[in-house]
Amino acid sequence: MTNLSGDISEVKFLTVAEVAAVMRVSKMTVYRLVHNGELPAVRVGRSFRVSETDVNEYLKGSFFQTG
């Protein structure tokens, strides 16, 4: 998760559509991840923004070994 105690001016925030494109899933899937607490997000008005770092950490943690 993003450490917000430091300088957040360098943090790049992505829209739900951008996160969906990076993860190659639907926007609804991203909304579900946000609402379930699996993907941290910041609410800006009526929309959400997700830290690029949090997206990368989520993806790294989602890998699993097969076979």
NORSULUR-V607406 format. One line per field, one symbol per residue. phi: phi as a letter, one per 20 degrees, with the letter a starting at -180 (. if undefined). burial: b if it has 9 or more other ideal C-beta (glycine too) atoms within 8 Angstrom, else e. A space follows every 10 residues. Layout:
# NORSULUR-V607406
phi = ???
burial = ???
This chain:
# NORSULUR-V607406
phi = .feefefefe feddffffff ffelcfffff gffffenfcf bdecmeddcc fgffffffff fefbedm
burial = ebeeeeeeee bebbbbeebb eebeeeeebb bebbeeeebb bbeeeeebbb bbebbebbbe eeeeeee
